[in-house]
């Protein structure tokens, strides 16, 4: 029988550094659009919600930008611009 405390196994959201690195991987061509979307959709929520509202906001903005690209309402350049801005903000968050 597993006696682990339910709170001890809580899954936390991505860190600012992880998100920044993933966005950079996409921007530099090391991650495909499909791979980035899969990563974004895999954003884990813990029992108490995401670990950082600021990181969650950046994840949500990136998701919306990519959906806009897929729906034809945003250009690839617009999406890359949004992701560069998000990466910059995430890098700033990661330093704190």
C-alpha positions as CSV (number, residue, x, y, z in Angstrom):
1,X,0.0,0.0,0.0
2,X,1.3,3.5,-0.9
3,X,1.2,5.8,2.1
4,X,2.6,8.9,0.3
5,X,1.0,12.2,1.3
6,X,-1.1,13.4,-1.6
7,X,0.5,16.8,-1.4
8,X,4.0,15.4,-1.8
9,X,3.2,14.2,-5.3
10,X,1.8,17.5,-6.5
11,X,2.8,18.4,-10.0
12,X,3.9,21.9,-10.5
13,X,3.8,24.0,-13.6
14,X,6.8,24.7,-15.9
15,X,9.4,27.2,-14.5
16,X,10.1,30.5,-16.2
17,X,13.6,29.1,-17.2
18,X,12.1,25.9,-18.7
19,X,9.5,27.9,-20.7
20,X,12.1,30.4,-21.9
21,X,14.4,27.7,-23.0
22,X,11.6,25.9,-24.9
23,X,10.6,29.1,-26.7
24,X,14.2,29.6,-27.6
25,X,14.5,26.1,-29.0
26,X,11.5,26.8,-31.3
27,X,12.8,30.2,-32.4
28,X,16.2,28.7,-33.3
29,X,14.6,25.7,-35.2
30,X,15.5,23.0,-32.7
31,X,11.8,22.4,-32.0
32,X,9.0,22.1,-34.5
33,X,5.7,24.0,-34.3
34,X,4.0,20.7,-33.6
35,X,6.6,19.9,-30.8
36,X,6.1,23.4,-29.3
37,X,2.3,23.0,-29.4
38,X,2.5,19.6,-27.7
39,X,4.8,21.0,-25.0
40,X,2.3,23.9,-24.5
41,X,-0.6,21.6,-24.2
42,X,1.2,19.5,-21.7
43,X,1.5,22.4,-19.2
44,X,0.9,20.6,-15.9
45,X,-1.4,22.0,-13.3
46,X,-1.0,20.9,-9.7
47,X,-3.6,20.4,-7.0
48,X,-3.3,24.1,-6.1
49,X,-3.1,25.4,-9.7
50,X,0.0,26.4,-11.7
51,X,3.2,27.2,-9.9
52,X,3.5,30.7,-11.3
53,X,0.7,33.0,-12.6
54,X,3.3,34.9,-14.7
55,X,4.6,31.8,-16.4
56,X,1.0,30.6,-17.0
57,X,0.2,33.9,-18.6
58,X,3.2,33.5,-21.0
59,X,2.1,29.9,-21.8
60,X,-1.4,31.1,-22.6
61,X,-0.2,34.0,-24.8
62,X,2.0,31.6,-26.8
63,X,-0.8,29.1,-27.1
64,X,-3.1,31.8,-28.4
65,X,-0.5,33.0,-30.9
66,X,0.1,29.6,-32.3
67,X,-3.7,28.9,-32.6
68,X,-3.9,32.2,-34.5
69,X,-1.2,30.9,-36.9
70,X,-3.1,27.6,-37.3
71,X,-6.4,29.5,-37.9
72,X,-4.8,31.9,-40.4
73,X,-5.3,35.0,-38.2
74,X,-1.6,35.5,-37.4
75,X,1.4,35.3,-39.6
76,X,4.5,33.3,-38.8
77,X,6.4,36.5,-38.3
78,X,3.8,37.7,-35.8
79,X,4.0,34.4,-33.9
80,X,7.8,34.6,-33.8
81,X,7.6,38.2,-32.5
82,X,5.2,37.1,-29.7
83,X,7.4,34.2,-28.7
84,X,10.5,36.4,-28.7
85,X,8.8,38.8,-26.4
86,X,7.5,36.0,-24.2
87,X,10.9,34.5,-24.0
88,X,12.4,37.8,-22.9
89,X,9.8,38.3,-20.2
90,X,10.3,34.7,-19.0
91,X,14.1,35.2,-18.9
92,X,13.5,38.2,-16.6
93,X,11.2,36.1,-14.4
94,X,13.8,33.3,-14.2
95,X,16.4,35.7,-12.7
96,X,14.3,36.3,-9.6
